[in-house]
Amino acid sequence: MKTAELRQKDVAGLEAEIKSLQKAHFGLRMQKATQQLNNTNTLGTTRRAIARAKTILAEKNRAK
């Protein structure tokens, strides 16, 4: 998800997005552990997406 799309969401929407990204990242880690993951780049991509969403959430909380 792009940064502009994340900035349009409210705090509850961002928290839900972070939770879903963390679930996806966990699933990818399990696939890697069982050697079922073909594209390991997705691990880094989801990790960066989680960080991006958390950063925007922190900015919104700071602005309150």
PDB file of N, CA, C and O in Angstrom:
ATOM      1  N   MET A   1       0.845  -1.168   0.000  1.00  0.00           N
ATOM      2  CA  MET A   1       0.000   0.000   0.000  1.00  0.00           C
ATOM      3  C   MET A   1       0.894   1.236   0.000  1.00  0.00           C
ATOM      4  O   MET A   1       1.893   1.292   0.717  1.00  0.00           O
ATOM      5  N   LYS A   2       0.536   2.192  -0.786  1.00  0.00           N
ATOM      6  CA  LYS A   2       1.328   3.402  -0.923  1.00  0.00           C
ATOM      7  C   LYS A   2       1.147   4.322   0.281  1.00  0.00           C
ATOM      8  O   LYS A   2       0.164   4.222   1.015  1.00  0.00           O
ATOM      9  N   THR A   3       2.098   5.205   0.466  1.00  0.00           N
ATOM     10  CA  THR A   3       2.081   6.115   1.600  1.00  0.00           C
ATOM     11  C   THR A   3       0.875   7.044   1.539  1.00  0.00           C
ATOM     12  O   THR A   3       0.261   7.319   2.570  1.00  0.00           O
ATOM     13  N   ALA A   4       0.528   7.527   0.367  1.00  0.00           N
ATOM     14  CA  ALA A   4      -0.613   8.434   0.234  1.00  0.00           C
ATOM     15  C   ALA A   4      -1.910   7.743   0.650  1.00  0.00           C
ATOM     16  O   ALA A   4      -2.778   8.363   1.265  1.00  0.00           O
ATOM     17  N   GLU A   5      -2.040   6.468   0.316  1.00  0.00           N
ATOM     18  CA  GLU A   5      -3.242   5.724   0.707  1.00  0.00           C
ATOM     19  C   GLU A   5      -3.286   5.524   2.218  1.00  0.00           C
ATOM     20  O   GLU A   5      -4.356   5.580   2.824  1.00  0.00           O
ATOM     21  N   LEU A   6      -2.128   5.291   2.822  1.00  0.00           N
ATOM     22  CA  LEU A   6      -2.083   5.114   4.271  1.00  0.00           C
ATOM     23  C   LEU A   6      -2.417   6.410   5.002  1.00  0.00           C
ATOM     24  O   LEU A   6      -3.079   6.392   6.040  1.00  0.00           O
ATOM     25  N   ARG A   7      -1.957   7.529   4.460  1.00  0.00           N
ATOM     26  CA  ARG A   7      -2.214   8.817   5.120  1.00  0.00           C
ATOM     27  C   ARG A   7      -3.695   9.183   5.101  1.00  0.00           C
ATOM     28  O   ARG A   7      -4.142   9.959   5.945  1.00  0.00           O
ATOM     29  N   GLN A   8      -4.463   8.643   4.160  1.00  0.00           N
ATOM     30  CA  GLN A   8      -5.889   8.941   4.083  1.00  0.00           C
ATOM     31  C   GLN A   8      -6.690   8.173   5.123  1.00  0.00           C
ATOM     32  O   GLN A   8      -7.822   8.550   5.428  1.00  0.00           O
ATOM     33  N   LYS A   9      -6.123   7.104   5.671  1.00  0.00           N
ATOM     34  CA  LYS A   9      -6.841   6.282   6.647  1.00  0.00           C
ATOM     35  C   LYS A   9      -6.829   6.948   8.011  1.00  0.00           C
ATOM     36  O   LYS A   9      -5.946   7.744   8.331  1.00  0.00           O
ATOM     37  N   ASP A  10      -7.843   6.598   8.816  1.00  0.00           N
ATOM     38  CA  ASP A  10      -7.855   7.092  10.180  1.00  0.00           C
ATOM     39  C   ASP A  10      -7.033   6.149  11.056  1.00  0.00           C
ATOM     40  O   ASP A  10      -6.481   5.163  10.567  1.00  0.00           O
ATOM     41  N   VAL A  11      -6.952   6.455  12.351  1.00  0.00           N
ATOM     42  CA  VAL A  11      -6.113   5.683  13.268  1.00  0.00           C
ATOM     43  C   VAL A  11      -6.574   4.228  13.336  1.00  0.00           C
ATOM     44  O   VAL A  11      -5.747   3.318  13.303  1.00  0.00           O
ATOM     45  N   ALA A  12      -7.869   4.004  13.428  1.00  0.00           N
ATOM     46  CA  ALA A  12      -8.384   2.633  13.503  1.00  0.00           C
ATOM     47  C   ALA A  12      -8.078   1.861  12.219  1.00  0.00           C
ATOM     48  O   ALA A  12      -7.754   0.675  12.269  1.00  0.00           O
ATOM     49  N   GLY A  13      -8.179   2.521  11.093  1.00  0.00           N
ATOM     50  CA  GLY A  13      -7.868   1.884   9.817  1.00  0.00           C
ATOM     51  C   GLY A  13      -6.396   1.518   9.709  1.00  0.00           C
ATOM     52  O   GLY A  13      -6.044   0.467   9.173  1.00  0.00           O
ATOM     53  N   LEU A  14      -5.537   2.400  10.225  1.00  0.00           N
ATOM     54  CA  LEU A  14      -4.101   2.113  10.207  1.00  0.00           C
ATOM     55  C   LEU A  14      -3.766   0.937  11.114  1.00  0.00           C
ATOM     56  O   LEU A  14      -2.949   0.086  10.761  1.00  0.00           O
ATOM     57  N   GLU A  15      -4.399   0.892  12.279  1.00  0.00           N
ATOM     58  CA  GLU A  15      -4.141  -0.220  13.194  1.00  0.00           C
ATOM     59  C   GLU A  15      -4.587  -1.542  12.583  1.00  0.00           C
ATOM     60  O   GLU A  15      -3.918  -2.562  12.742  1.00  0.00           O
ATOM     61  N   ALA A  16      -5.716  -1.521  11.886  1.00  0.00           N
ATOM     62  CA  ALA A  16      -6.196  -2.734  11.217  1.00  0.00           C
ATOM     63  C   ALA A  16      -5.242  -3.136  10.096  1.00  0.00           C
ATOM     64  O   ALA A  16      -4.977  -4.322   9.901  1.00  0.00           O
ATOM     65  N   GLU A  17      -4.736  -2.169   9.372  1.00  0.00           N
ATOM     66  CA  GLU A  17      -3.786  -2.442   8.288  1.00  0.00           C
ATOM     67  C   GLU A  17      -2.502  -3.050   8.847  1.00  0.00           C
ATOM     68  O   GLU A  17      -1.966  -4.002   8.281  1.00  0.00           O
ATOM     69  N   ILE A  18      -2.015  -2.509   9.940  1.00  0.00           N
ATOM     70  CA  ILE A  18      -0.796  -3.037  10.566  1.00  0.00           C
ATOM     71  C   ILE A  18      -1.018  -4.476  11.011  1.00  0.00           C
ATOM     72  O   ILE A  18      -0.158  -5.336  10.821  1.00  0.00           O
ATOM     73  N   LYS A  19      -2.176  -4.726  11.603  1.00  0.00           N
ATOM     74  CA  LYS A  19      -2.471  -6.082  12.074  1.00  0.00           C
ATOM     75  C   LYS A  19      -2.508  -7.071  10.909  1.00  0.00           C
ATOM     76  O   LYS A  19      -1.975  -8.175  11.015  1.00  0.00           O
ATOM     77  N   SER A  20      -3.130  -6.682   9.805  1.00  0.00           N
ATOM     78  CA  SER A  20      -3.203  -7.588   8.655  1.00  0.00           C
ATOM     79  C   SER A  20      -1.819  -7.795   8.026  1.00  0.00           C
ATOM     80  O   SER A  20      -1.499  -8.896   7.577  1.00  0.00           O
ATOM     81  N   LEU A  21      -1.004  -6.739   7.995  1.00  0.00           N
ATOM     82  CA  LEU A  21       0.352  -6.885   7.462  1.00  0.00           C
ATOM     83  C   LEU A  21       1.201  -7.798   8.344  1.00  0.00           C
ATOM     84  O   LEU A  21       2.009  -8.581   7.845  1.00  0.00           O
ATOM     85  N   GLN A  22       1.008  -7.691   9.660  1.00  0.00           N
ATOM     86  CA  GLN A  22       1.757  -8.555  10.567  1.00  0.00           C
ATOM     87  C   GLN A  22       1.350 -10.015  10.411  1.00  0.00           C
ATOM     88  O   GLN A  22       2.192 -10.909  10.493  1.00  0.00           O
ATOM     89  N   LYS A  23       0.055 -10.259  10.187  1.00  0.00           N
ATOM     90  CA  LYS A  23      -0.400 -11.634   9.941  1.00  0.00           C
ATOM     91  C   LYS A  23       0.208 -12.173   8.648  1.00  0.00           C
ATOM     92  O   LYS A  23       0.648 -13.321   8.589  1.00  0.00           O
ATOM     93  N   ALA A  24       0.227 -11.335   7.620  1.00  0.00           N
ATOM     94  CA  ALA A  24       0.812 -11.754   6.348  1.00  0.00           C
ATOM     95  C   ALA A  24       2.303 -12.048   6.511  1.00  0.00           C
ATOM     96  O   ALA A  24       2.813 -13.023   5.960  1.00  0.00           O
ATOM     97  N   HIS A  25       2.993 -11.201   7.268  1.00  0.00           N
ATOM     98  CA  HIS A  25       4.427 -11.398   7.491  1.00  0.00           C
ATOM     99  C   HIS A  25       4.685 -12.691   8.263  1.00  0.00           C
ATOM    100  O   HIS A  25       5.634 -13.417   7.967  1.00  0.00           O
ATOM    101  N   PHE A  26       3.842 -12.973   9.247  1.00  0.00           N
ATOM    102  CA  PHE A  26       3.980 -14.212   9.998  1.00  0.00           C
ATOM    103  C   PHE A  26       3.808 -15.422   9.082  1.00  0.00           C
ATOM    104  O   PHE A  26       4.571 -16.384   9.163  1.00  0.00           O
ATOM    105  N   GLY A  27       2.807 -15.367   8.216  1.00  0.00           N
ATOM    106  CA  GLY A  27       2.579 -16.452   7.267  1.00  0.00           C
ATOM    107  C   GLY A  27       3.770 -16.658   6.347  1.00  0.00           C
ATOM    108  O   GLY A  27       4.144 -17.791   6.046  1.00  0.00           O
ATOM    109  N   LEU A  28       4.359 -15.562   5.906  1.00  0.00           N
ATOM    110  CA  LEU A  28       5.534 -15.662   5.040  1.00  0.00           C
ATOM    111  C   LEU A  28       6.721 -16.264   5.784  1.00  0.00           C
ATOM    112  O   LEU A  28       7.482 -17.051   5.222  1.00  0.00           O
ATOM    113  N   ARG A  29       6.874 -15.889   7.049  1.00  0.00           N
ATOM    114  CA  ARG A  29       7.966 -16.458   7.846  1.00  0.00           C
ATOM    115  C   ARG A  29       7.786 -17.961   8.040  1.00  0.00           C
ATOM    116  O   ARG A  29       8.756 -18.718   8.015  1.00  0.00           O
ATOM    117  N   MET A  30       6.545 -18.384   8.232  1.00  0.00           N
ATOM    118  CA  MET A  30       6.291 -19.814   8.384  1.00  0.00           C
ATOM    119  C   MET A  30       6.561 -20.557   7.079  1.00  0.00           C
ATOM    120  O   MET A  30       7.086 -21.670   7.089  1.00  0.00           O
ATOM    121  N   GLN A  31       6.199 -19.937   5.956  1.00  0.00           N
ATOM    122  CA  GLN A  31       6.483 -20.544   4.664  1.00  0.00           C
ATOM    123  C   GLN A  31       7.990 -20.669   4.448  1.00  0.00           C
ATOM    124  O   GLN A  31       8.469 -21.663   3.902  1.00  0.00           O
ATOM    125  N   LYS A  32       8.729 -19.649   4.882  1.00  0.00           N
ATOM    126  CA  LYS A  32      10.180 -19.699   4.738  1.00  0.00           C
ATOM    127  C   LYS A  32      10.762 -20.799   5.612  1.00  0.00           C
ATOM    128  O   LYS A  32      11.680 -21.506   5.195  1.00  0.00           O
ATOM    129  N   ALA A  33      10.238 -20.948   6.815  1.00  0.00           N
ATOM    130  CA  ALA A  33      10.753 -21.955   7.737  1.00  0.00           C
ATOM    131  C   ALA A  33      10.511 -23.372   7.211  1.00  0.00           C
ATOM    132  O   ALA A  33      11.318 -24.273   7.440  1.00  0.00           O
ATOM    133  N   THR A  34       9.400 -23.557   6.508  1.00  0.00           N
ATOM    134  CA  THR A  34       9.095 -24.884   5.966  1.00  0.00           C
ATOM    135  C   THR A  34       9.574 -25.022   4.520  1.00  0.00           C
ATOM    136  O   THR A  34       9.241 -25.988   3.832  1.00  0.00           O
ATOM    137  N   GLN A  35      10.353 -24.051   4.075  1.00  0.00           N
ATOM    138  CA  GLN A  35      10.945 -24.037   2.739  1.00  0.00           C
ATOM    139  C   GLN A  35       9.902 -24.089   1.633  1.00  0.00           C
ATOM    140  O   GLN A  35      10.114 -24.738   0.609  1.00  0.00           O
ATOM    141  N   GLN A  36       8.781 -23.411   1.832  1.00  0.00           N
ATOM    142  CA  GLN A  36       7.737 -23.324   0.813  1.00  0.00           C
ATOM    143  C   GLN A  36       7.716 -21.958   0.136  1.00  0.00           C
ATOM    144  O   GLN A  36       6.976 -21.751  -0.826  1.00  0.00           O
ATOM    145  N   LEU A  37       8.517 -21.035   0.629  1.00  0.00           N
ATOM    146  CA  LEU A  37       8.515 -19.671   0.100  1.00  0.00           C
ATOM    147  C   LEU A  37       9.494 -19.587  -1.062  1.00  0.00           C
ATOM    148  O   LEU A  37      10.685 -19.858  -0.909  1.00  0.00           O
ATOM    149  N   ASN A  38       8.976 -19.207  -2.227  1.00  0.00           N
ATOM    150  CA  ASN A  38       9.827 -19.086  -3.408  1.00  0.00           C
ATOM    151  C   ASN A  38      10.470 -17.718  -3.506  1.00  0.00           C
ATOM    152  O   ASN A  38      11.657 -17.612  -3.816  1.00  0.00           O
ATOM    153  N   ASN A  39       9.713 -16.680  -3.251  1.00  0.00           N
ATOM    154  CA  ASN A  39      10.195 -15.314  -3.400  1.00  0.00           C
ATOM    155  C   ASN A  39      10.444 -14.719  -2.020  1.00  0.00           C
ATOM    156  O   ASN A  39       9.510 -14.259  -1.362  1.00  0.00           O
ATOM    157  N   THR A  40      11.687 -14.728  -1.585  1.00  0.00           N
ATOM    158  CA  THR A  40      12.003 -14.231  -0.250  1.00  0.00           C
ATOM    159  C   THR A  40      11.996 -12.702  -0.179  1.00  0.00           C
ATOM    160  O   THR A  40      12.065 -12.136   0.912  1.00  0.00           O
ATOM    161  N   ASN A  41      11.914 -12.044  -1.305  1.00  0.00           N
ATOM    162  CA  ASN A  41      11.836 -10.574  -1.306  1.00  0.00           C
ATOM    163  C   ASN A  41      10.564 -10.083  -0.635  1.00  0.00           C
ATOM    164  O   ASN A  41      10.531  -8.961  -0.129  1.00  0.00           O
ATOM    165  N   THR A  42       9.527 -10.890  -0.621  1.00  0.00           N
ATOM    166  CA  THR A  42       8.269 -10.465  -0.025  1.00  0.00           C
ATOM    167  C   THR A  42       8.396 -10.259   1.481  1.00  0.00           C
ATOM    168  O   THR A  42       7.644  -9.477   2.063  1.00  0.00           O
ATOM    169  N   LEU A  43       9.342 -10.952   2.118  1.00  0.00           N
ATOM    170  CA  LEU A  43       9.567 -10.742   3.555  1.00  0.00           C
ATOM    171  C   LEU A  43      10.007  -9.306   3.825  1.00  0.00           C
ATOM    172  O   LEU A  43       9.466  -8.647   4.712  1.00  0.00           O
ATOM    173  N   GLY A  44      10.967  -8.831   3.076  1.00  0.00           N
ATOM    174  CA  GLY A  44      11.439  -7.463   3.243  1.00  0.00           C
ATOM    175  C   GLY A  44      10.390  -6.434   2.872  1.00  0.00           C
ATOM    176  O   GLY A  44      10.281  -5.382   3.502  1.00  0.00           O
ATOM    177  N   THR A  45       9.628  -6.747   1.850  1.00  0.00           N
ATOM    178  CA  THR A  45       8.580  -5.829   1.403  1.00  0.00           C
ATOM    179  C   THR A  45       7.515  -5.656   2.469  1.00  0.00           C
ATOM    180  O   THR A  45       7.089  -4.536   2.751  1.00  0.00           O
ATOM    181  N   THR A  46       7.080  -6.765   3.066  1.00  0.00           N
ATOM    182  CA  THR A  46       6.048  -6.652   4.105  1.00  0.00           C
ATOM    183  C   THR A  46       6.608  -5.996   5.357  1.00  0.00           C
ATOM    184  O   THR A  46       5.902  -5.248   6.034  1.00  0.00           O
ATOM    185  N   ARG A  47       7.874  -6.269   5.674  1.00  0.00           N
ATOM    186  CA  ARG A  47       8.477  -5.641   6.846  1.00  0.00           C
ATOM    187  C   ARG A  47       8.548  -4.127   6.677  1.00  0.00           C
ATOM    188  O   ARG A  47       8.282  -3.380   7.619  1.00  0.00           O
ATOM    189  N   ARG A  48       8.905  -3.678   5.481  1.00  0.00           N
ATOM    190  CA  ARG A  48       8.951  -2.239   5.215  1.00  0.00           C
ATOM    191  C   ARG A  48       7.556  -1.622   5.208  1.00  0.00           C
ATOM    192  O   ARG A  48       7.376  -0.487   5.647  1.00  0.00           O
ATOM    193  N   ALA A  49       6.568  -2.367   4.710  1.00  0.00           N
ATOM    194  CA  ALA A  49       5.190  -1.866   4.704  1.00  0.00           C
ATOM    195  C   ALA A  49       4.679  -1.705   6.130  1.00  0.00           C
ATOM    196  O   ALA A  49       3.968  -0.745   6.427  1.00  0.00           O
ATOM    197  N   ILE A  50       5.033  -2.639   7.018  1.00  0.00           N
ATOM    198  CA  ILE A  50       4.645  -2.525   8.424  1.00  0.00           C
ATOM    199  C   ILE A  50       5.296  -1.289   9.033  1.00  0.00           C
ATOM    200  O   ILE A  50       4.638  -0.523   9.737  1.00  0.00           O
ATOM    201  N   ALA A  51       6.571  -1.093   8.770  1.00  0.00           N
ATOM    202  CA  ALA A  51       7.281   0.074   9.308  1.00  0.00           C
ATOM    203  C   ALA A  51       6.683   1.372   8.786  1.00  0.00           C
ATOM    204  O   ALA A  51       6.549   2.342   9.532  1.00  0.00           O
ATOM    205  N   ARG A  52       6.326   1.392   7.518  1.00  0.00           N
ATOM    206  CA  ARG A  52       5.725   2.581   6.920  1.00  0.00           C
ATOM    207  C   ARG A  52       4.395   2.912   7.594  1.00  0.00           C
ATOM    208  O   ARG A  52       4.126   4.071   7.912  1.00  0.00           O
ATOM    209  N   ALA A  53       3.571   1.898   7.808  1.00  0.00           N
ATOM    210  CA  ALA A  53       2.269   2.110   8.439  1.00  0.00           C
ATOM    211  C   ALA A  53       2.430   2.541   9.893  1.00  0.00           C
ATOM    212  O   ALA A  53       1.688   3.400  10.370  1.00  0.00           O
ATOM    213  N   LYS A  54       3.390   1.952  10.597  1.00  0.00           N
ATOM    214  CA  LYS A  54       3.622   2.337  11.996  1.00  0.00           C
ATOM    215  C   LYS A  54       4.129   3.768  12.103  1.00  0.00           C
ATOM    216  O   LYS A  54       3.783   4.485  13.042  1.00  0.00           O
ATOM    217  N   THR A  55       4.945   4.181  11.147  1.00  0.00           N
ATOM    218  CA  THR A  55       5.459   5.553  11.141  1.00  0.00           C
ATOM    219  C   THR A  55       4.327   6.552  10.949  1.00  0.00           C
ATOM    220  O   THR A  55       4.269   7.568  11.641  1.00  0.00           O
ATOM    221  N   ILE A  56       3.438   6.270  10.022  1.00  0.00           N
ATOM    222  CA  ILE A  56       2.317   7.169   9.764  1.00  0.00           C
ATOM    223  C   ILE A  56       1.378   7.190  10.965  1.00  0.00           C
ATOM    224  O   ILE A  56       0.842   8.243  11.314  1.00  0.00           O
ATOM    225  N   LEU A  57       1.172   6.032  11.604  1.00  0.00           N
ATOM    226  CA  LEU A  57       0.346   5.975  12.804  1.00  0.00           C
ATOM    227  C   LEU A  57       0.951   6.823  13.917  1.00  0.00           C
ATOM    228  O   LEU A  57       0.228   7.539  14.610  1.00  0.00           O
ATOM    229  N   ALA A  58       2.258   6.749  14.095  1.00  0.00           N
ATOM    230  CA  ALA A  58       2.927   7.560  15.115  1.00  0.00           C
ATOM    231  C   ALA A  58       2.803   9.047  14.806  1.00  0.00           C
ATOM    232  O   ALA A  58       2.629   9.858  15.715  1.00  0.00           O
ATOM    233  N   GLU A  59       2.890   9.407  13.534  1.00  0.00           N
ATOM    234  CA  GLU A  59       2.734  10.824  13.151  1.00  0.00           C
ATOM    235  C   GLU A  59       1.325  11.310  13.492  1.00  0.00           C
ATOM    236  O   GLU A  59       1.151  12.421  13.993  1.00  0.00           O
ATOM    237  N   LYS A  60       0.322  10.473  13.217  1.00  0.00           N
ATOM    238  CA  LYS A  60      -1.066  10.871  13.509  1.00  0.00           C
ATOM    239  C   LYS A  60      -1.290  10.988  15.008  1.00  0.00           C
ATOM    240  O   LYS A  60      -1.974  11.903  15.466  1.00  0.00           O
ATOM    241  N   ASN A  61      -0.713  10.063  15.780  1.00  0.00           N
ATOM    242  CA  ASN A  61      -0.864  10.132  17.229  1.00  0.00           C
ATOM    243  C   ASN A  61      -0.143  11.338  17.815  1.00  0.00           C
ATOM    244  O   ASN A  61      -0.622  11.934  18.780  1.00  0.00           O
ATOM    245  N   ARG A  62       0.994  11.703  17.249  1.00  0.00           N
ATOM    246  CA  ARG A  62       1.735  12.874  17.707  1.00  0.00           C
ATOM    247  C   ARG A  62       0.988  14.163  17.391  1.00  0.00           C
ATOM    248  O   ARG A  62       1.101  15.138  18.134  1.00  0.00           O
ATOM    249  N   ALA A  63       0.236  14.183  16.313  1.00  0.00           N
ATOM    250  CA  ALA A  63      -0.462  15.385  15.864  1.00  0.00           C
ATOM    251  C   ALA A  63      -1.691  15.684  16.723  1.00  0.00           C
ATOM    252  O   ALA A  63      -2.223  16.793  16.679  1.00  0.00           O
ATOM    253  N   LYS A  64      -2.143  14.700  17.503  1.00  0.00           N
ATOM    254  CA  LYS A  64      -3.347  14.917  18.313  1.00  0.00           C
ATOM    255  C   LYS A  64      -3.139  15.925  19.397  1.00  0.00           C
ATOM    256  O   LYS A  64      -4.062  16.212  20.159  1.00  0.00           O
TER     257      LYS A  64
END
